[in-house]
C-alpha cells in the first residue's frame, strides 16, 4: 500500500515537473495543462520587447519611451540613439501615457489598476511617483499649458460618470478646479492657445461626429466651434505658434485632410489633400516651420513633411514599410516617432525635417530571433457580397520551409472603429514561422482608414450583420487560394472582433474548424446594459439603442448568444475579470450556452486584467493555451 502510494506520488510529481506553472491570477477551465516542451519550443518568440516613443526631455534632449523589462511596460529614458534604456517607473501596472512639462521641470504619467481603466495621474520626482488625483475617479492626462504652469485633464469625480474638464498646477494638486462640466462621456482637453488664454476641448459623439469647443480660461465661458447638424471628425488638433488651429478633418470630404479651422467662422480650410487616403496624425514644429503628418494608405503609414513657408511636401522614403505612431517634434526640431513593422519590430526613431535623415534610437530584443526573417504581409483586395471594395493583410508562411497548402487563421480587429495594419506580430510569428499557419487580418465595413462613408456602413442593428457577410466574402476568396488549405480554417478576434468570431462561427461553421474569441460581445443587449455607464451612450450610437423596443428586438436577433447553443465547432474564450468595456458576464453566458449543447468551450480568465492581457506572464500563458487549442482543433494534433 505504501509502495503504491509512493509510486503514484512519484508519477504526479514527474507530471507536475513537466507542466508549466500557471500564473496565480489565471483560472483555466477545460484547458489542458501546458507542457514544458511547448514552453521551451516557443520561448524565443515569448522574449521579444518593443519600445514606443512617448516624448522628448527638453532639458537633456533624451527620448522618453515605454518598454518592458519585467512584467509590464514602464517609462525609460534613452539619452542618445541606441543608448542604454534607463528605467524611470517601476509599477506593477503598465504606464499608459506620459508628458514632460514644456521646460522639462516635471514629468507626469498615468496608469490604472488591474486593467480597470480608472486612471490616476502621477508626477515623478527623484524616482518617487506622487499621485495628483484622488485615487477613486477616472482621469485622463491632458496637455500642459504653453507656460508649463497648468495642466488640463479630464475627470469623472463630480458625477462618477462623465468626463469634466479640470485645470491644475501639478506642483499643488489641491489647486485643481473644474473648468467645464460636461454632459457626456467623450469630453477631453486637447490644446492650449499659445498665449494660454484659451483651451480647445473635444467632445467625441461618435467616430464621425466630433464637437469642438473653445474655452476662455479667465472667464470660464465656452464657445462651440462646430455645427451639430453637420457631423465632422478630427484626427489631431493643434495650435500653431501663430495662433492658427490646424486639424486633420473630413469636413467637406470623405477622407481627412490637413488644414486650418477658422476660429471666428469655424470654417475648415484644407491645405493638404491626399485624395483617397486619410491623414491620421500630425505635429507642428516649435518654430511653426514644419508640419509632419502621417498618411494612412490602406493601413500602411507614409510619413511626410509640409513646409509652411514654401508649401512643399516631401515624403520620408527611408522608413521601412509599417505603421507609424506618436508623431512629435522636440523643442530643437527633431521629430520622434514609433515605427511598427513585422520585419523590424517596434522601436523608436527620429527624423531630421531638413535632411529627412532617419535615426534609430532603440533596437528592442527579439528573443535572439532576426525580425528580418519574419514574413511581410501582402495586401488582399476583394469585392464583398454587395460589390463593396475592401482589403486585408495576409501573412503567408515561407513556402521554402512550409510546402503544400497551409492552414489559415482569420483574425478580426476590434472597435469596430479599428483597422488591421501591417504590424509586428510578436508571439504570433511562431504560428507562421514554425507551424506554417497563415494569418489573415481583414478590414470589413466599419473599419477606419477608408473614409467616413465606409466606417459608417455597419452602423445600427440593421446594418450590423453586413460586416459578418464581409467575412464570408473574404472566406470564399481565400478558400480558392491554391496555397490555403480550405479544410483547415479557423477564426479569432478581440472585443468587437470577439463578436465577429462568434457570429462567423454560427454563419460559416461548416467552413471553419474552430473559433477563439477574446473579451468579446455575446449579446448586444446585455453588453449595452452592463458596460460602464460613461461608455453606454457612445456605444449606442454605433450599435443601436437597447431601450427602443424595435432596436432591442433586432439587437437580440443578431446577438450570437441567442443561437450560441447551435455552435457546432470548438470554442475558446479569453476574459479579463476587471474589463470595464465588455464585462466578463458576456463570456460567462456564451460559454454556458455552448456547453449546454455538449460542445467544448475552453475558458481562460485573468482576475487581474481588463480589456485584454497586459502582464507578460498572463499574455504568455494565453498564447500557450491558444496554441494547444489550435494544435488540437485546427492542426488536428493530439
Number of C-alpha atoms within 10 A of each C-alpha: 6 7 8 9 10 11 12 12 12 12 12 12 12 11 12 14 12 14 17 17 13 16 12 11 14 20 15 17 13 12 17 12 17 18 17 15 12 15 16 11 12 19 15 15 19 23 17 18 19 23 28 24 27 25 23 27 23 17 12 12 16 19 25 27 28 28 22 19 15 12 17 18 26 24 26 24 21 21 17 15 16 15 13 13 21 13 18 18 18 19 14 16 19 24 20 17 19 21 21 22 22 19 13 15 12 16 17 22 22 22 25 19 16 23 24 19 19 19 23 22 25 20 20 15 13 6 11 12 18 13 16 20 20 14 14 12 17 22 26 22 24 21 20 25 23 18 13 18 14 20 21 27 24 24 27 21 17 13 12 13 19 22 29 25 23 20 23 19 18 24 12 9 15 12 11 18 13 16 22 20 15 19 12 19 21 21 24 25 26 19 23 26 20 17 12 18 14 21 22 23 23 20 19 18 20 19 18 16 19 21 22 26 18 19 21 16 16 10 10 11 13 18 13 16 18 19 13 13 7 10 16 22 22 24 17 17 24 20 21 20 16 11 13 15 19 24 27 29 28 23 19 13 16 17 23 32 29 29 19 22 22 14 15 7 9 14 13 22 17 20 14 16 16 14 12 17 19 28 30 23 23 26 24 25 20 15 12 16 17 22 23 23 25 22 22 24 16 22 24 19 24 20 22 19 23 21 17 14 9 8 11 9 14 13 15 17 13 12 17 15 19 23 22 25 19 18 21 25 25 19 17 12 19 16 25 28 23 25 27 26 24 24 21 21 25 27 23 29 24 24 21 15 23 11 8 17 13 17 16 17 26 24 18 18 15 18 14 10 13 12 18 11 12 24 19 20 22 13 18 16 15 15 14 22 14 10 8 13 14 20 20 23 22 22 23 24 26 17 12 7 11 16 11 13 18 25 23 29 26 23 23 29 25 21 15 24 18 18 22 23 25 26 23 23 19 19 19 16 22 20 19 23 18 15 16 22 29 24 25 24 24 25 28 31 29 25 25 24 27 23 19 22 15 18 20 18 17 23 20 18 24 14 14 20 17 19 21 21 20 23 26 18 18 24 17 14 15 20 18 11 11 11 18 19 18 20 16 21 25 27 27 26 24 24 23 22 24 28 28 29 32 30 24 24 28 19 16 16 20 11 18 25 23 25 30 26 28 26 30 30 31 31 22 27 21 20 21 24 13 18 17 15 17 18 18 18 17 18 18 18 14 20 21 23 21 21 13 9 10 11 18 16 14 18 23 17 15 18 21 26 27 14 16 23 19 17 25 19 19 22 27 23 24 26 29 26 24 21 23 20 24 26 24 24 17 20 25 14 15 25 23 14 19 22 16 13 13 10 17 18 21 21 22 22 22 23 17 21 23 24 25 20 22 18 20 17 18 23 17 21 20 19 15 21 23 19 19 20 24 22 14 14 19 23 18 11 10 8
